[in-house]
Amino acid sequence: MSKSLRLLFMVCVAYPVVLLWLGIHVRHRERLPRKGPAIIAANHNSHLDILTLLSLFPLFSIPNVQTAAAADYFFKTRWLKWFSLHVIGIIPVVRGQGPANHENQDPLTDCYRALEAGKVLLIFPEGTRGEPEQLAELKPGIWYLAKRFPHVPVVPVYLHGLGRAMPKGALIAVPFYAKVVVGKALSWVDDKTAFMNSLRDQFNKLKLKVCIPVEDDE
């Protein structure tokens, strides 16, 4: 049931909105993992980010792709919770509860299970939507994921334009052309600070690529 609903949602909503209403240009699509387990880390400025990332994948690979998202937002109502779980396919994460907290269940437990099951996990290291085209502080949850699965590729993706197309608080998307740049997979670094700095550096480099002519493929 959920698989069919997700495919129907992609065909009727996600692909038309991203590919036809907005328009999108993707650089280095070939760097996206074809199968899991894999982690895709993207910047976060809009609810369109999830639709755009999902639209990068072929239709029948969608059931193998899941998004880590804030439980406090996507579980606000019973209907939204059902829609988020069964149609979008999110993995709920409780914000503000770090993996080192032993009093409660590790909030990343379901993310671990998804990677163990060979899924492609989409994650937004900023933890929440920021201002258009601005990169907020990165949260260390992604480092804990990478530490648990050091051989799983972590692929950074930079999304440009979606914060203007549908900024935080907006209800309707404006057809503002979007750009996506896929980076090279990060190497695992046991030092948390070094790993997070490397990820931020990659985001900044990909952001610059948005303004560089397409002929520059470095």
Secondary structure as GFF3:
##gff-version 3
##sequence-region A 1 218
A	DSSP	alpha_helix	2	9	.	.	.	ID=ss1
A	DSSP	pi_helix	10	14	.	.	.	ID=ss2
A	DSSP	alpha_helix	15	15	.	.	.	ID=ss3
A	DSSP	pi_helix	16	22	.	.	.	ID=ss4
A	DSSP	beta_strand	24	27	.	.	.	ID=ss5
A	DSSP	three_ten_helix	29	31	.	.	.	ID=ss6
A	DSSP	beta_strand	38	42	.	.	.	ID=ss7
A	DSSP	alpha_helix	48	55	.	.	.	ID=ss8
A	DSSP	three_ten_helix	59	64	.	.	.	ID=ss9
A	DSSP	beta_strand	65	70	.	.	.	ID=ss10
A	DSSP	alpha_helix	71	74	.	.	.	ID=ss11
A	DSSP	alpha_helix	78	83	.	.	.	ID=ss12
A	DSSP	pi_helix	84	88	.	.	.	ID=ss13
A	DSSP	beta_strand	90	93	.	.	.	ID=ss14
A	DSSP	alpha_helix	109	116	.	.	.	ID=ss15
A	DSSP	beta_strand	120	123	.	.	.	ID=ss16
A	DSSP	alpha_helix	141	148	.	.	.	ID=ss17
A	DSSP	beta_strand	154	160	.	.	.	ID=ss18
A	DSSP	alpha_helix	162	165	.	.	.	ID=ss19
A	DSSP	beta_strand	178	182	.	.	.	ID=ss20
A	DSSP	alpha_helix	192	209	.	.	.	ID=ss21
###
